[in-house]
Amino acid sequence: MGKISVLAPQVANMIAAGEVVERPASVVKELLENALDAGADAVTVEIRQGGITYIRVTDNGGGMEPEDAPTAFLRHATSKIKGERDLESIHTLGFRGEALAAIASVSRVDLFTKTRSAPLGLHLALEGGEIIEQEETGCPDGTTIVIKDLFFNTPARMKFLKKDSTEASYVEQAAEQVALAHPGLTLKFIKDGKDGLYTPGDGSMMSVLYAIYGGSFTKELLTLRGGARETEVMGFVTKPTFSRANRSMQQFFVNGRPVRSRLLGAAVEQAYQGHLTSGRFPACFLSLKVPAGAVDVNVHPAKLEVKFAREREVFSAIYQVVRGALEGDGVLLQAPEEQEEEPPVPKRPYRPSLKPLFQQPQEEREQPQLRMDHSHAAIRPSYAPPAREYEREEKGSGRSFAPKGNQGESGGWKSRSFTLDPEENGARKILFRDGPDEVRGVAAPGMEDAQAARSREAETVLPPALPVEPEKPLSYLEKANAIRVVGEVFSTYILVEGEGEMMLIDKHAAHERMIYNRLERTSEGTSPQVLLAPETVNLCGREKEALLEEKELLEKAGFEVEDFGDGAVILRQVPMYLEKEDAGFVLSDLAEKILSHRKDRTQLYEELLESIACKAAVKAGTFTDDKEREDFAKKVIGDPAIRSCPHGRPVIVHLTKREIEKMFKRVL
């Protein structure tokens, strides 16, 4: 008997559901796309318990005929394509006919649908993909579909779902993406009986962004519109003064379809080259229109990725439009050069490893070096043994060196004298005496084999081994007291002269580390300061929920945050070092980190302290007077714990005297 068999339709649908229906958000995305394809311009989405137990999507689209409704739940049943040629030019969001069949196979479904011309609608009830009830019913025009008990028959899938609030945030994000892709859609979102997102459907993406993120965020946006050949780009990007810790607010839409694309993200970020620091990313909301035949939307199971026929054209169009928006805002430091057909590929910046001097082993910093004196064909050590002093006398063209007051054997070592004695034929002999009467000569290089000559030269030139007491390294406090503060450059870096070296201290990085160390030492939390006038902070819905769930963590850091409704929180107290104007940035940054699934409380608290220290520290460009500058420099150099900021950037850069002399070609 053969081993290969065709799977039952129900099993095949459940397998397909694994690709299409990952979580409740996937269900909402598919149902919203169906509503848009049916011509709806108003949709209501309601969920309970994160969408796991209840999802309802109601639209005012065209509805379904009674004979079409049961067919819609069969696999690969669709009204959007008829043949293989239609796949080459897809104009609808859905086209495979898999979504309803996959959803119904892992849930309990109730469908109510009615066309505008029909007096009555149709009600279908399904369980596990099987129709268990079908009847006529009264209902409004359009379609309402209710999904209950998602994954009730696949418990293995349930264990991969996150808690209700997290799943609800994913559903809300899916709804937001559809609203941004179709600003003409009026969308209402209800969660656990409470009204959430509402978009007016006036056709403006800015109105949708305002509804999602609030007015304070939309003030940071630049409008852009343009394109190249058959690619049209429109949307918004943030000013370079506003950045994020991740790419969560980079959203792209191709022909009304939310997509993920490294190509599009790379084009945007390359346009921002030179305007954002490392590890910071712009936010963008870009809508692209390209010919349907120039993009393949059938390359991902959930239709989240697309492939462009002319990637270079798309990349160049986005780069040019975003760059143009930045130039129009007056943020470029210099006029751009004439743009080539393709934007230049950015070179990876050189980042030298800056190892603080005080973290290097002493022997690496103070190595005695031998310098060649070519004028006398001898090698002199750059140091003199402290226990002996050499006498030098010159007679004619020769030289002799002898330890002062040590003829013969004394102190356990043998005195030597060295003499350079040129011969008549120009070849010189190196003569040395082991004692008063012993003399022997060695031919200088050029008279014997070169390798042998070098070996003998090394033997005769090296000084005798003398007992040398190692120098005791200076303590950090002694080094701090020995410095001379020269001044300040760019109102950012303090210039300091130390023992045989020059140092540049980054004021912001050093102050950031100082504040962070103080905050970290306070194990019971930071000292708060109560605000006389509470501050309102506008956040998107997901960020607000994430923060309110971590109120205990915020209170430990010195914040007092309360829900203020409509995507806002009210701030009543902040940590002692933080200005209230910077509190919004710190809270938004923390919300991003919470939403990026780094749930370890210890790590979140450390990163929160880093954000507080960064915003509270003195800013680059802030002038400091002479006395304050000197005290600050001594404190930094005298404290070995202040060598890098909490983010890992160096606090002190060292340049030795020898390195400076090499720059000016004073030494080789």
Protein Blocks (a to p, Z undefined) as FASTA:
>chain_A
ZZbdcddfklmmmmmmmmmmmbfklmmmmmmmmmmmnopabdcdddeehhlmoccdddfb
ebjafklmmmmmpghiafkbfblmlmmoccbfbfnommmmmmmmmcccddddddfklmbd
cddddeehiafbdcdddddehjddddehehklmmklmmmpccfklmmmmmmmmmmmmmmm
mmmbccdddeehiacdddehlopaklmmmmmnojmlmmmpccddddehjaccedddddfk
bccfbfklgccdeehiacddfklmmmmmmmmgoiacehiacdddddddddfklpcfklbf
klpaccdfblmlmmmmmmmmmmmmmmmnopafbdcddddfbdcddddddddddddfklpc
fklmmccdddddfknopacdfbdcfkbccddddehjbccdddehighjeehiacdddddd
ddfkopacddddfbfklccddddehjacfklmmmmmmmmmpccdddddddddddfklmmm
mpccfbdehhlaccdddehiacdddfklmmmmmmmmmmmmmmnopaddddfbacdddddf
klmmmmmmmmmmmmmnopacddeejhiacdfbdcfklcfklmmmmmmmmmmmmmnopabf
klmmmmmmmmmmmmmpccehiacdfklmmmmmmmmmmpmklmbcfkopafbdcddfklmm
mmnopaZZ
